[in-house]
Amino acid sequence: MNLSLNRRTTAVFLLTFSSSLPLILVGSTLSAWYTVAGVSLLGIGALSMVQQPYIFKFLWAPLMDRFSLFGWCRRRSWILLTQVLLVIGLVLMAYTGPKQYPFGLAMIALIFSFFSASQDIAIDAYRIDVLHANELGVGAAITSLAGRIAMLFGGAVALVFAAEIGWQNTYLIMAAVMALEILATFAAPALRNEEATPRSLQESIVGPLKDFVRREHALSILIFILTYKMCDALALALNTPFLIRGVGFSLLEMGTIYKTMSLVASLLGTVVGGIFYKRLGLYRTLMCYGILQALSNLAYMGLALASKSYFLMATAVFVEYFCGALSTVAFVAYLMSLCKQRFSATQYAILSAIIAIPRVYFGPLAAIMVDYFGWAQFYFITCLIGFPPLILLFRMKKHLLNYRLDTE
């Protein structure tokens, strides 16, 4: 797979990093902060609810499809505004702690998620609009890679920082990194075909929906998008409390092991995923990667059954990140291919909002399942949940079998 970089793909990489970093900071990293503060498992599970704006972002996406700000590029103007607000949000989170103000920090995180989801809308649309047709496959791999690096930095590296310099300084560092991303927004190339903007707000709302529902297999596509990553969403909902409380690793141990294994696995998974995507096509990669994605949860089941082991933790992390990177390459490429440039912000917002439903709402469910079944049985169940979506994928085989993204 050729990962050649130009101004467009470089901008996609940097802006995808900006898009992915806030998600981890209100996800597993915030969960770790609440975990070491002594918050209950059910409370930590409920913390995933602060990410609800990621589900409902399609409601204001038409506004971002229709209007621009500051008389500037439609996509980059919204990216700039949300980045500034995210920097402010991280500073506020840094000076609020879960021990003293657990509810207050959660409310700030909820507002922060709104700005993060809005940034996602603009960056997802920019990525779809700026890449040429023959760059979408490379763009999907770069998107996956940048997202994984952001997750690593905001997750593993942040945990190491927190163990060494405290949570407040850690979130201030993250705010500084987000501020640097503003430079990437200014340096990003202007979009072609800005004239493709919807002529009215009504068109920006009705047009994307009408275009999508008229497609063949529209309902099956939506159900597949909802369920394909469901097993991972459920397994990772309480991953941080599992490793800290369930197995007994420290923040420093988690950060150190994650820093090494997740980066290596993500890089390798992205490259391997891209290579086999080119050779096998969309259907076969979605199927094969989906099977591996489900089976990877068994590595955490093994860790739950064993005593504390650095080798088993490193193995589980490597398997999960490698298989996750594989499936993400094909899945992101598929999502991008479903969006028309004219309505890219709204259509991608709808699709990514559907993906976010399990991630946001499975936190409390995961906590209840762990209390009832225990950690090992919980991860076994998440493995089983990964297979029904593949049955639906098999039913769409004829539609996807000969699909090649770079020819679209």
VENNORGI-V944275 format. One record per residue. N is the residue number from 1. SS is DSSP state (h for helix, s for strand, l for the rest). PHI is phi in whole degrees, 0 to 359 (none if undefined). PSI is psi in radians with two decimals (999 if undefined). Layout:
n->N ss->SS phi->PHI psi->PSI
n->N ss->SS phi->PHI psi->PSI
This chain:
n->1 ss->l phi->none psi->2.29
n->2 ss->l phi->271 psi->1.96
n->3 ss->l phi->259 psi->0.71
n->4 ss->l phi->298 psi->2.42
n->5 ss->l phi->256 psi->2.43
n->6 ss->l phi->225 psi->-3.01
n->7 ss->h phi->299 psi->-0.64
n->8 ss->h phi->292 psi->-0.88
n->9 ss->h phi->290 psi->-0.56
n->10 ss->h phi->295 psi->-0.74
n->11 ss->h phi->297 psi->-0.71
n->12 ss->h phi->299 psi->-0.74
n->13 ss->h phi->298 psi->-0.89
n->14 ss->h phi->294 psi->-0.73
n->15 ss->h phi->286 psi->-0.57
n->16 ss->h phi->295 psi->-0.64
n->17 ss->h phi->301 psi->-0.79
n->18 ss->h phi->298 psi->-0.62
n->19 ss->h phi->287 psi->-0.62
n->20 ss->h phi->274 psi->-0.52
n->21 ss->h phi->301 psi->-0.83
n->22 ss->h phi->299 psi->-0.56
n->23 ss->h phi->298 psi->-0.77
n->24 ss->h phi->289 psi->-0.50
n->25 ss->h phi->287 psi->-0.39
n->26 ss->l phi->254 psi->0.14
n->27 ss->l phi->252 psi->-1.97
n->28 ss->h phi->292 psi->-0.54
n->29 ss->h phi->291 psi->-0.77
n->30 ss->h phi->296 psi->-0.64
n->31 ss->h phi->299 psi->-0.69
n->32 ss->h phi->296 psi->-0.70
n->33 ss->h phi->299 psi->-0.79
n->34 ss->h phi->292 psi->-0.58
n->35 ss->h phi->295 psi->-0.87
n->36 ss->h phi->289 psi->-0.29
n->37 ss->l phi->278 psi->-0.10
n->38 ss->l phi->90 psi->0.28
n->39 ss->l phi->289 psi->2.57
n->40 ss->l phi->296 psi->2.75
n->41 ss->h phi->298 psi->-0.71
n->42 ss->h phi->295 psi->-0.67
n->43 ss->h phi->296 psi->-0.69
n->44 ss->h phi->293 psi->-0.69
n->45 ss->h phi->298 psi->-0.72
n->46 ss->h phi->291 psi->-0.33
n->47 ss->h phi->298 psi->-0.42
n->48 ss->h phi->298 psi->-0.32
n->49 ss->h phi->293 psi->-0.34
n->50 ss->h phi->293 psi->-0.24
n->51 ss->h phi->270 psi->0.22
n->52 ss->l phi->302 psi->-0.57
n->53 ss->h phi->305 psi->-0.47
n->54 ss->h phi->294 psi->-0.45
n->55 ss->h phi->279 psi->-0.66
n->56 ss->h phi->261 psi->0.18
n->57 ss->l phi->294 psi->-0.35
n->58 ss->h phi->296 psi->-0.32
n->59 ss->h phi->290 psi->-0.61
n->60 ss->h phi->253 psi->0.01
n->61 ss->h phi->301 psi->-0.67
n->62 ss->h phi->302 psi->-0.58
n->63 ss->h phi->297 psi->-0.67
n->64 ss->h phi->281 psi->-0.37
n->65 ss->h phi->285 psi->-0.58
n->66 ss->h phi->271 psi->-0.72
n->67 ss->l phi->247 psi->2.67
n->68 ss->l phi->243 psi->2.89
n->69 ss->l phi->241 psi->2.65
n->70 ss->l phi->62 psi->0.29
n->71 ss->l phi->65 psi->0.48
n->72 ss->l phi->244 psi->-3.08
n->73 ss->l phi->309 psi->2.32
n->74 ss->h phi->304 psi->-0.84
n->75 ss->h phi->286 psi->-0.85
n->76 ss->h phi->292 psi->-0.49
n->77 ss->h phi->294 psi->-0.71
n->78 ss->h phi->290 psi->-0.66
n->79 ss->h phi->300 psi->-0.79
n->80 ss->h phi->300 psi->-0.84
n->81 ss->h phi->300 psi->-0.83
n->82 ss->h phi->293 psi->-0.60
n->83 ss->h phi->296 psi->-0.73
n->84 ss->h phi->299 psi->-0.77
n->85 ss->h phi->293 psi->-0.59
n->86 ss->h phi->292 psi->-0.66
n->87 ss->h phi->300 psi->-0.80
n->88 ss->h phi->299 psi->-0.74
n->89 ss->h phi->298 psi->-0.71
n->90 ss->h phi->294 psi->-0.65
n->91 ss->h phi->296 psi->-0.76
n->92 ss->h phi->297 psi->-0.72
n->93 ss->h phi->296 psi->-0.64
n->94 ss->h phi->298 psi->-0.59
n->95 ss->l phi->264 psi->0.25
n->96 ss->l phi->232 psi->2.32
n->97 ss->l phi->241 psi->2.65
n->98 ss->h phi->289 psi->-0.37
n->99 ss->h phi->289 psi->-0.81
n->100 ss->h phi->275 psi->-0.74
n->101 ss->h phi->227 psi->1.15
n->102 ss->h phi->299 psi->-0.73
n->103 ss->h phi->288 psi->-0.72
n->104 ss->h phi->298 psi->-0.75
n->105 ss->h phi->295 psi->-0.67
n->106 ss->h phi->296 psi->-0.67
n->107 ss->h phi->292 psi->-0.70
n->108 ss->h phi->297 psi->-0.72
n->109 ss->h phi->297 psi->-0.61
n->110 ss->h phi->296 psi->-0.81
n->111 ss->h phi->295 psi->-0.72
n->112 ss->h phi->302 psi->-0.71
n->113 ss->h phi->296 psi->-0.59
n->114 ss->h phi->298 psi->-0.80
n->115 ss->h phi->292 psi->-0.64
n->116 ss->h phi->294 psi->-0.75
n->117 ss->h phi->297 psi->-0.64
n->118 ss->h phi->293 psi->-0.70
n->119 ss->h phi->298 psi->-0.70
n->120 ss->h phi->303 psi->-0.77
n->121 ss->h phi->304 psi->-0.88
n->122 ss->h phi->292 psi->-0.73
n->123 ss->h phi->288 psi->-0.71
n->124 ss->h phi->301 psi->-0.76
n->125 ss->h phi->294 psi->-0.72
n->126 ss->h phi->299 psi->-0.76
n->127 ss->h phi->299 psi->-0.76
n->128 ss->h phi->294 psi->-0.70
n->129 ss->h phi->285 psi->-0.63
n->130 ss->h phi->277 psi->-0.49
n->131 ss->l phi->280 psi->2.47
n->132 ss->l phi->284 psi->2.85
n->133 ss->h phi->302 psi->-0.70
n->134 ss->h phi->279 psi->0.05
n->135 ss->h phi->255 psi->-0.03
n->136 ss->h phi->293 psi->-0.65
n->137 ss->h phi->296 psi->-0.83
n->138 ss->h phi->297 psi->-0.70
n->139 ss->h phi->299 psi->-0.66
n->140 ss->h phi->295 psi->-0.73
n->141 ss->h phi->294 psi->-0.74
n->142 ss->h phi->295 psi->-0.69
n->143 ss->h phi->300 psi->-0.79
n->144 ss->h phi->297 psi->-0.76
n->145 ss->h phi->295 psi->-0.83
n->146 ss->h phi->297 psi->-0.70
n->147 ss->h phi->297 psi->-0.72
n->148 ss->h phi->294 psi->-0.71
n->149 ss->h phi->295 psi->-0.70
n->150 ss->h phi->296 psi->-0.73
n->151 ss->h phi->297 psi->-0.67
n->152 ss->h phi->295 psi->-0.81
n->153 ss->h phi->293 psi->-0.81
n->154 ss->h phi->283 psi->-0.23
n->155 ss->h phi->255 psi->-1.39
n->156 ss->h phi->297 psi->-0.86
n->157 ss->h phi->296 psi->-0.69
n->158 ss->h phi->298 psi->-0.65
n->159 ss->h phi->294 psi->-0.68
n->160 ss->h phi->296 psi->-0.79
n->161 ss->h phi->302 psi->-0.80
n->162 ss->h phi->298 psi->-0.67
n->163 ss->h phi->291 psi->-0.51
n->164 ss->h phi->263 psi->-0.70
n->165 ss->h phi->236 psi->0.02
n->166 ss->l phi->94 psi->2.80
n->167 ss->h phi->291 psi->-0.68
n->168 ss->h phi->299 psi->-0.86
n->169 ss->h phi->295 psi->-0.58
n->170 ss->h phi->298 psi->-0.83
n->171 ss->h phi->289 psi->-0.48
n->172 ss->h phi->292 psi->-0.65
n->173 ss->h phi->297 psi->-0.74
n->174 ss->h phi->297 psi->-0.63
n->175 ss->h phi->296 psi->-0.69
n->176 ss->h phi->295 psi->-0.69
n->177 ss->h phi->296 psi->-0.74
n->178 ss->h phi->297 psi->-0.63
n->179 ss->h phi->296 psi->-0.64
n->180 ss->h phi->294 psi->-0.51
n->181 ss->h phi->294 psi->-0.36
n->182 ss->h phi->299 psi->-0.61
n->183 ss->h phi->297 psi->-0.65
n->184 ss->h phi->296 psi->-0.60
n->185 ss->h phi->295 psi->-0.75
n->186 ss->h phi->293 psi->-0.59
n->187 ss->h phi->277 psi->-0.26
n->188 ss->l phi->297 psi->2.46
n->189 ss->l phi->294 psi->2.60
n->190 ss->l phi->293 psi->2.72
n->191 ss->l phi->277 psi->2.58
n->192 ss->l phi->274 psi->2.79
n->193 ss->l phi->58 psi->0.72
n->194 ss->h phi->296 psi->-0.33
n->195 ss->h phi->291 psi->-0.14
n->196 ss->h phi->283 psi->0.08
n->197 ss->l phi->302 psi->2.38
n->198 ss->l phi->306 psi->2.48
n->199 ss->l phi->288 psi->-0.40
n->200 ss->l phi->212 psi->2.85
n->201 ss->h phi->296 psi->-0.63
n->202 ss->h phi->298 psi->-0.75
n->203 ss->h phi->295 psi->-0.64
n->204 ss->h phi->289 psi->-0.33
n->205 ss->h phi->268 psi->-0.89
n->206 ss->h phi->283 psi->-0.70
n->207 ss->h phi->304 psi->-0.88
n->208 ss->h phi->299 psi->-0.69
n->209 ss->h phi->291 psi->-0.77
n->210 ss->h phi->297 psi->-0.73
n->211 ss->h phi->298 psi->-0.68
n->212 ss->h phi->283 psi->-0.80
n->213 ss->h phi->291 psi->-0.32
n->214 ss->l phi->280 psi->-0.11
n->215 ss->l phi->281 psi->2.71
n->216 ss->l phi->294 psi->2.43
n->217 ss->l phi->63 psi->0.51
n->218 ss->h phi->302 psi->-0.82
n->219 ss->h phi->294 psi->-0.74
n->220 ss->h phi->297 psi->-0.67
n->221 ss->h phi->298 psi->-0.79
n->222 ss->h phi->297 psi->-0.76
n->223 ss->h phi->295 psi->-0.70
n->224 ss->h phi->297 psi->-0.77
n->225 ss->h phi->298 psi->-0.68
n->226 ss->h phi->295 psi->-0.66
n->227 ss->h phi->258 psi->-0.28
n->228 ss->l phi->299 psi->-0.70
n->229 ss->l phi->261 psi->0.19
n->230 ss->h phi->297 psi->-0.70
n->231 ss->h phi->296 psi->-0.67
n->232 ss->h phi->291 psi->-0.73
n->233 ss->h phi->300 psi->-0.75
n->234 ss->h phi->290 psi->-0.73
n->235 ss->h phi->294 psi->-0.65
n->236 ss->h phi->270 psi->-0.07
n->237 ss->l phi->301 psi->-0.65
n->238 ss->l phi->237 psi->0.53
n->239 ss->h phi->298 psi->-0.75
n->240 ss->h phi->294 psi->-0.87
n->241 ss->h phi->301 psi->-0.59
n->242 ss->h phi->298 psi->-0.83
n->243 ss->h phi->289 psi->-0.58
n->244 ss->h phi->277 psi->-0.94
n->245 ss->h phi->271 psi->-0.75
n->246 ss->h phi->290 psi->-0.67
n->247 ss->h phi->253 psi->-0.59
n->248 ss->l phi->104 psi->0.43
n->249 ss->l phi->277 psi->2.61
n->250 ss->l phi->274 psi->2.93
n->251 ss->h phi->302 psi->-0.75
n->252 ss->h phi->294 psi->-0.72
n->253 ss->h phi->295 psi->-0.76
n->254 ss->h phi->299 psi->-0.86
n->255 ss->h phi->297 psi->-0.73
n->256 ss->h phi->294 psi->-0.83
n->257 ss->h phi->292 psi->-0.78
n->258 ss->h phi->299 psi->-0.70
n->259 ss->h phi->302 psi->-0.69
n->260 ss->h phi->278 psi->-0.98
n->261 ss->h phi->288 psi->-0.73
n->262 ss->h phi->292 psi->-0.63
n->263 ss->h phi->293 psi->-0.84
n->264 ss->h phi->300 psi->-0.80
n->265 ss->h phi->295 psi->-0.70
n->266 ss->h phi->294 psi->-0.79
n->267 ss->h phi->299 psi->-0.82
n->268 ss->h phi->295 psi->-0.75
n->269 ss->h phi->296 psi->-0.67
n->270 ss->h phi->294 psi->-0.79
n->271 ss->h phi->294 psi->-0.85
n->272 ss->h phi->297 psi->-0.73
n->273 ss->h phi->299 psi->-0.71
n->274 ss->h phi->292 psi->-0.69
n->275 ss->h phi->297 psi->-0.86
n->276 ss->h phi->286 psi->-0.44
n->277 ss->h phi->298 psi->-0.77
n->278 ss->h phi->297 psi->-0.62
n->279 ss->h phi->277 psi->-0.64
n->280 ss->h phi->258 psi->-0.38
n->281 ss->h phi->86 psi->3.08
n->282 ss->h phi->291 psi->-0.86
n->283 ss->h phi->300 psi->-0.87
n->284 ss->h phi->294 psi->-0.66
n->285 ss->h phi->289 psi->-0.72
n->286 ss->h phi->300 psi->-0.70
n->287 ss->h phi->290 psi->-0.92
n->288 ss->h phi->296 psi->-0.80
n->289 ss->h phi->293 psi->-0.57
n->290 ss->h phi->295 psi->-0.69
n->291 ss->h phi->297 psi->-0.82
n->292 ss->h phi->296 psi->-0.66
n->293 ss->h phi->301 psi->-0.77
n->294 ss->h phi->292 psi->-0.80
n->295 ss->h phi->294 psi->-0.45
n->296 ss->l phi->298 psi->-0.43
n->297 ss->h phi->293 psi->-0.36
n->298 ss->h phi->293 psi->-0.39
n->299 ss->h phi->296 psi->-0.66
n->300 ss->h phi->288 psi->-0.55
n->301 ss->h phi->297 psi->-0.74
n->302 ss->h phi->298 psi->-0.69
n->303 ss->h phi->294 psi->-0.64
n->304 ss->h phi->292 psi->-0.58
n->305 ss->h phi->281 psi->-0.43
n->306 ss->l phi->268 psi->2.95
n->307 ss->l phi->280 psi->3.05
n->308 ss->l phi->304 psi->2.15
n->309 ss->l phi->215 psi->2.15
n->310 ss->h phi->294 psi->-0.65
n->311 ss->h phi->296 psi->-0.80
n->312 ss->h phi->294 psi->-0.64
n->313 ss->h phi->295 psi->-0.81
n->314 ss->h phi->299 psi->-0.70
n->315 ss->h phi->296 psi->-0.80
n->316 ss->h phi->298 psi->-0.75
n->317 ss->h phi->295 psi->-0.77
n->318 ss->h phi->298 psi->-0.84
n->319 ss->h phi->299 psi->-0.79
n->320 ss->h phi->296 psi->-0.81
n->321 ss->h phi->290 psi->-0.66
n->322 ss->h phi->295 psi->-0.88
n->323 ss->h phi->292 psi->-0.62
n->324 ss->h phi->296 psi->-0.70
n->325 ss->h phi->293 psi->-0.68
n->326 ss->h phi->303 psi->-0.95
n->327 ss->h phi->293 psi->-0.56
n->328 ss->h phi->292 psi->-0.65
n->329 ss->h phi->303 psi->-0.90
n->330 ss->h phi->291 psi->-0.68
n->331 ss->h phi->292 psi->-0.78
n->332 ss->h phi->295 psi->-0.72
n->333 ss->h phi->301 psi->-0.73
n->334 ss->h phi->296 psi->-0.78
n->335 ss->h phi->298 psi->-0.77
n->336 ss->h phi->297 psi->-0.63
n->337 ss->h phi->291 psi->-0.37
n->338 ss->l phi->279 psi->-0.19
n->339 ss->l phi->258 psi->2.36
n->340 ss->l phi->271 psi->2.49
n->341 ss->h phi->302 psi->-0.65
n->342 ss->h phi->299 psi->-0.61
n->343 ss->h phi->239 psi->0.48
n->344 ss->h phi->298 psi->-0.67
n->345 ss->h phi->297 psi->-0.85
n->346 ss->h phi->290 psi->-0.79
n->347 ss->h phi->295 psi->-0.76
n->348 ss->h phi->291 psi->-0.57
n->349 ss->h phi->297 psi->-0.72
n->350 ss->h phi->296 psi->-0.82
n->351 ss->h phi->295 psi->-0.80
n->352 ss->h phi->290 psi->-0.49
n->353 ss->h phi->294 psi->-0.68
n->354 ss->h phi->297 psi->-0.72
n->355 ss->h phi->298 psi->-0.62
n->356 ss->h phi->286 psi->-0.31
n->357 ss->h phi->304 psi->-0.91
n->358 ss->h phi->297 psi->-0.71
n->359 ss->h phi->299 psi->-0.66
n->360 ss->h phi->280 psi->-0.77
n->361 ss->h phi->265 psi->-0.13
n->362 ss->h phi->275 psi->-0.14
n->363 ss->h phi->302 psi->-0.99
n->364 ss->h phi->299 psi->-0.68
n->365 ss->h phi->298 psi->-0.74
n->366 ss->h phi->298 psi->-0.72
n->367 ss->h phi->298 psi->-0.74
n->368 ss->h phi->295 psi->-0.74
n->369 ss->h phi->296 psi->-0.71
n->370 ss->h phi->295 psi->-0.75
n->371 ss->h phi->299 psi->-0.61
n->372 ss->h phi->274 psi->-0.79
n->373 ss->h phi->262 psi->-0.52
n->374 ss->l phi->95 psi->2.88
n->375 ss->h phi->295 psi->-0.80
n->376 ss->h phi->297 psi->-0.84
n->377 ss->h phi->295 psi->-0.61
n->378 ss->h phi->301 psi->-0.84
n->379 ss->h phi->290 psi->-0.52
n->380 ss->h phi->295 psi->-0.72
n->381 ss->h phi->296 psi->-0.70
n->382 ss->h phi->297 psi->-0.57
n->383 ss->h phi->296 psi->-0.80
n->384 ss->h phi->297 psi->-0.62
n->385 ss->h phi->296 psi->-0.36
n->386 ss->l phi->285 psi->-0.22
n->387 ss->l phi->269 psi->-0.62
n->388 ss->h phi->305 psi->-0.68
n->389 ss->h phi->299 psi->-0.49
n->390 ss->h phi->288 psi->-0.45
n->391 ss->h phi->294 psi->-0.75
n->392 ss->h phi->296 psi->-0.70
n->393 ss->h phi->300 psi->-0.71
n->394 ss->h phi->299 psi->-0.64
n->395 ss->h phi->293 psi->-0.44
n->396 ss->l phi->265 psi->0.25
n->397 ss->h phi->304 psi->-0.82
n->398 ss->h phi->300 psi->-0.63
n->399 ss->h phi->290 psi->-0.53
n->400 ss->h phi->248 psi->-0.26
n->401 ss->l phi->303 psi->-0.79
n->402 ss->l phi->261 psi->0.29
n->403 ss->l phi->288 psi->2.37
n->404 ss->l phi->227 psi->2.05
n->405 ss->h phi->298 psi->-0.69
n->406 ss->h phi->285 psi->0.02
n->407 ss->h phi->257 psi->-0.07
n->408 ss->l phi->287 psi->999
